[in-house]
């Protein structure tokens, strides 16, 4: 779906009329978050956000996985597989699965580290551990109580913030903000905007780390677009963030095309975009996540091979702070597990 404009604008009549539904939805979501989940038996890190749509979770999850590996851990991603038809539990095979099978984010992540998809996340724990996992890395699922989390890292885009701050369907929040903040162990604010200032202050006052970061373009991606004029398209939670990242990286974005989040691109879609791009001498550029949805059994079809992916990585302003947080969380998780086992 494409997020309604009133979620990210000033107070509106539509939002006001939806408020009774938002109160009901929020009460159910808050109560659900209080349920007791299963203990996975190994440390569980969750990368999530307070609201629907994009914020930078996937680059953050990849950065966390890289750090865990540097610390000698074996992280395995556990995902619900949003947008995929397989219930799982199943280990993602980039050469055998498609986004239609297991979702675009798991497919993209699986090109870099082991990923298990399970519609019921608790069902995926055993399979992830059978893959040698020493740490479970949950991609999203912050509001899902099925598994006890040892560290929940929330990601916020500093320009987008929390929109109008209201709960779905009156706004983008997945649950009331207060219980979500109470369960937050660390906050990652991406970009140099001010829309996340209120939340960052609240988290810091609770003694939790607030980390700032930015999305850094991959050198190879920049080189491939040097001197080119581009038509950029994206079907992610916040396409504008992608377009702005391109421009801020010095890429000459002549035209933009935004699609709904997780849009399943057809050959007709790409043919139309390519025709428009070629007519005006433009290069067609998209995100790695969108490119994952174009792949068929690990390969791009002939009709999509002219599409250029633009890769980004998360660059933390203080990487040592994240290392300290992760190391402390691992120690506390294992100490708690030891005490529970021997109690």
Secondary structure by P-SEA (a helix, b strand, c coil): ccccccccccccaaaaaaaaaaaaaaaaaaaaaabbbbccccbbbbbbccccccccaaaaaaaaaaaaaaaccbbbbbbccccccccccccccccccccccccaaaaaaaacbbbbbbcccccaaaaaaaacccbbbbccccccccccccbbbbbbccccccccccccccccccccaaaaaaaccbbbbccccccaaaaaaaaaaacbbbbbbbbbccaaaaaaacccccccccccccaaaaaaaaaaacccccccccccccccccaaaaaaaaaaaaaabbbbbbcaaaaaaaccccccccccccbbbbbbbbbbccaaaaaaaaaaaaaaaaaaaaaaaac
